[in-house]
């Protein structure tokens, strides 16, 4: 296992190349760098991201706006991306140190950050909201899983078939008021439907069990 102290020499060398005077363990800060009359740069060293590391970094923002979190370099992952995004949201920078050769990479610089809004994601969320009938997940997930608008539509199709037997998708669409009935039954994500002839679908045993499981939805 590496030690936090192994991060210090590469970080110090990296900052010195930019003209900073660097000292370690200054007050409560792991690394402090100064260059002329500029505000100091503070770097907090840890072997991995943690809530405590974010707390330390945020505390240092009371001293200077130039605060970095530094961790050993590893494989690029969704967890790393999420932590870098969180650091940017609270105004912290992020550095990684490749211990085998001392290479320092800056993944984010400190400063204000306003995430770009995604109209596509917002529209998808609103469509999901409008599609969901009632509030079936008010107490969290049901014991059989989260109820989505898609599942509610599949349940309407299943209940129609349970009453009327094998039916064409167009009929289920019109009578059950599910615009995507044919596509839902053809995709059969839950194993509830089976095609018995061209355009005609019936309910499986799993479908009957699904109706029973989600009877209160």
C-alpha positions as CSV (number, residue, x, y, z in Angstrom):
1,X,0.0,0.0,0.0
2,X,1.3,3.4,-0.9
3,X,1.7,6.1,1.8
4,X,0.3,9.7,1.6
5,X,3.9,10.9,2.0
6,X,4.7,9.4,-1.4
7,X,2.4,11.9,-3.0
8,X,4.3,14.9,-1.6
9,X,7.6,14.9,-3.7
10,X,5.8,14.7,-7.1
11,X,3.3,17.4,-6.1
12,X,6.1,19.6,-4.8
13,X,8.2,19.2,-7.9
14,X,5.1,19.9,-10.1
15,X,4.4,23.2,-8.3
16,X,8.1,24.2,-8.2
17,X,8.2,23.9,-12.0
18,X,5.5,26.6,-12.0
19,X,7.5,28.9,-9.9
20,X,6.0,28.2,-6.5
21,X,7.9,27.9,-3.2
22,X,6.5,24.7,-1.6
23,X,6.4,23.5,2.0
24,X,4.7,20.5,3.6
25,X,2.6,20.2,6.7
26,X,2.0,23.9,7.2
27,X,-0.5,24.3,10.0
28,X,-3.4,22.0,9.2
29,X,-2.6,21.9,5.5
30,X,-0.7,19.0,3.9
31,X,0.9,21.2,1.2
32,X,1.2,25.0,0.8
33,X,2.7,26.7,-2.2
34,X,3.4,30.4,-2.6
35,X,4.3,32.5,-5.7
36,X,5.0,36.2,-5.1
37,X,2.0,38.1,-3.8
38,X,-0.5,35.6,-5.2
39,X,-3.0,33.8,-2.9
40,X,-1.5,30.5,-1.7
41,X,-2.2,27.1,-3.2
42,X,-3.2,24.4,-0.8
43,X,-3.2,20.7,-1.6
44,X,-4.7,18.0,0.6
45,X,-3.2,14.5,0.1
46,X,-5.1,11.3,0.6
47,X,-4.9,7.7,-0.8
48,X,-8.5,8.0,-2.0
49,X,-11.6,10.1,-2.0
50,X,-13.7,10.2,1.2
51,X,-16.2,12.5,2.8
52,X,-13.4,13.5,5.2
53,X,-11.2,14.6,2.3
54,X,-14.0,16.8,0.9
55,X,-14.5,18.3,4.4
56,X,-10.8,19.1,4.6
57,X,-10.8,20.7,1.2
58,X,-13.9,22.8,1.9
59,X,-12.4,24.0,5.2
60,X,-9.3,25.2,3.3
61,X,-11.5,27.3,1.1
62,X,-11.7,29.7,4.1
63,X,-8.0,30.4,3.5
64,X,-7.7,30.5,-0.3
65,X,-9.7,29.8,-3.4
66,X,-6.9,27.7,-4.8
67,X,-7.4,24.3,-3.1
68,X,-6.7,20.9,-4.7
69,X,-7.4,17.4,-3.5
70,X,-4.6,14.9,-4.6
71,X,-4.9,11.1,-4.7
72,X,-2.8,8.4,-6.4
73,X,-3.6,7.8,-10.1
74,X,-5.7,4.8,-10.9
75,X,-7.9,3.6,-13.7
76,X,-10.4,6.1,-15.0
77,X,-13.8,5.0,-13.6
78,X,-17.3,6.4,-13.2
79,X,-16.6,6.7,-9.4
80,X,-13.6,8.9,-10.2
81,X,-15.6,11.0,-12.6
82,X,-18.4,11.4,-10.0
83,X,-15.9,12.5,-7.4
84,X,-14.2,15.0,-9.7
85,X,-17.6,16.4,-10.6
86,X,-18.4,16.8,-6.9
87,X,-15.1,18.5,-6.2
88,X,-15.8,21.0,-9.0
89,X,-19.3,21.6,-7.7
90,X,-17.9,22.7,-4.3
91,X,-15.0,24.8,-5.9
92,X,-12.1,22.3,-5.3
93,X,-9.5,21.2,-7.8
94,X,-8.3,17.6,-8.2
95,X,-4.8,16.2,-9.0
96,X,-3.7,12.6,-9.4
97,X,-0.2,11.3,-8.9
98,X,1.2,8.3,-10.9
99,X,3.5,6.9,-8.2
100,X,5.7,4.8,-10.5
101,X,7.1,7.9,-12.2
102,X,5.7,10.9,-10.3
103,X,3.6,12.2,-13.2
104,X,1.0,14.7,-11.9
105,X,-2.3,15.2,-13.8
106,X,-4.7,18.0,-13.0
107,X,-8.3,16.7,-13.6
108,X,-10.0,19.9,-12.4
109,X,-9.0,23.3,-11.4
110,X,-10.6,25.0,-8.4
111,X,-13.2,27.7,-8.9
112,X,-16.9,28.3,-9.5
113,X,-18.7,25.7,-11.5
114,X,-22.1,25.8,-13.1
115,X,-23.1,22.5,-14.7
116,X,-24.5,22.7,-18.2
117,X,-28.2,21.9,-18.3
118,X,-29.3,19.1,-20.5
119,X,-32.6,19.8,-22.2
120,X,-32.7,16.1,-23.3
121,X,-32.4,14.8,-19.8
122,X,-34.9,17.3,-18.5
123,X,-37.4,16.3,-21.2
124,X,-36.9,12.6,-20.4
125,X,-37.5,13.2,-16.7
126,X,-40.7,15.2,-17.4
127,X,-41.9,12.5,-19.8
128,X,-41.4,9.8,-17.1
129,X,-43.3,12.0,-14.6
130,X,-46.2,12.5,-17.0
131,X,-46.4,8.8,-17.9
132,X,-46.4,7.6,-14.3
133,X,-50.0,7.3,-13.1
134,X,-50.6,8.3,-9.5
135,X,-47.7,8.1,-7.0
136,X,-47.0,4.3,-6.7
137,X,-43.5,4.7,-5.2
138,X,-44.4,7.2,-2.4
139,X,-43.0,4.8,0.2
140,X,-40.0,3.9,-1.8
141,X,-39.7,0.8,-4.1
142,X,-42.4,-1.8,-3.7
143,X,-41.3,-5.2,-2.6
144,X,-41.2,-6.2,-6.2
145,X,-39.3,-3.2,-7.4
146,X,-39.7,0.4,-8.6
147,X,-42.9,1.0,-10.5
148,X,-42.2,3.0,-13.7
149,X,-44.6,4.3,-16.3
150,X,-43.4,1.6,-18.6
151,X,-44.3,-1.1,-16.0
152,X,-47.7,0.5,-15.5
153,X,-48.4,0.3,-19.2
154,X,-47.2,-3.3,-19.3
155,X,-49.6,-4.1,-16.4
156,X,-52.5,-2.5,-18.3
157,X,-51.7,-4.7,-21.3
158,X,-51.4,-7.8,-19.0
159,X,-54.7,-7.1,-17.3
160,X,-56.5,-6.7,-20.6
161,X,-55.2,-10.0,-21.8
162,X,-56.1,-11.7,-18.5
163,X,-59.7,-10.7,-19.1
164,X,-60.0,-10.9,-22.9
165,X,-57.5,-13.6,-23.8
166,X,-55.1,-13.5,-26.8
167,X,-55.6,-10.2,-28.6
168,X,-54.0,-8.1,-31.4
169,X,-51.7,-5.3,-30.3
170,X,-54.0,-2.7,-32.0
171,X,-56.9,-3.9,-29.9
172,X,-54.9,-3.8,-26.7
173,X,-53.7,-0.3,-27.6
174,X,-57.2,1.0,-28.2
175,X,-59.1,-0.7,-25.3
176,X,-56.4,-0.5,-22.6
177,X,-55.3,3.0,-23.7
178,X,-51.7,2.1,-24.0
179,X,-50.2,3.8,-27.1
180,X,-47.1,1.5,-27.1
181,X,-49.0,-1.7,-26.4
182,X,-47.6,-3.7,-29.4
183,X,-44.0,-2.6,-28.8
184,X,-44.2,-3.4,-25.1
185,X,-45.7,-6.9,-25.7
186,X,-43.2,-7.6,-28.4
187,X,-40.2,-6.5,-26.4
188,X,-41.5,-8.5,-23.4
189,X,-38.9,-7.1,-20.9
190,X,-40.7,-8.8,-17.9
191,X,-41.5,-12.2,-19.6
192,X,-45.2,-11.5,-19.3
193,X,-46.2,-11.8,-22.9
194,X,-45.9,-14.4,-25.7
195,X,-46.8,-14.0,-29.4
196,X,-49.3,-16.7,-30.5
197,X,-49.7,-15.6,-34.1
198,X,-48.8,-12.6,-36.3
199,X,-49.7,-9.5,-34.2
200,X,-51.5,-11.4,-31.5
201,X,-50.2,-11.8,-28.0
202,X,-51.2,-13.7,-24.9
203,X,-50.3,-13.7,-21.2
204,X,-47.7,-16.0,-19.7
205,X,-47.7,-17.5,-16.3
206,X,-45.1,-14.9,-15.3
207,X,-47.6,-12.2,-16.5
208,X,-50.3,-13.6,-14.3
209,X,-47.9,-13.5,-11.4
210,X,-46.9,-10.0,-12.3
211,X,-50.6,-8.9,-12.1
212,X,-50.7,-10.5,-8.6
213,X,-47.5,-8.9,-7.5
214,X,-48.5,-5.4,-8.6
215,X,-52.2,-5.8,-7.8
216,X,-52.1,-2.5,-5.8
217,X,-50.5,-0.4,-8.5
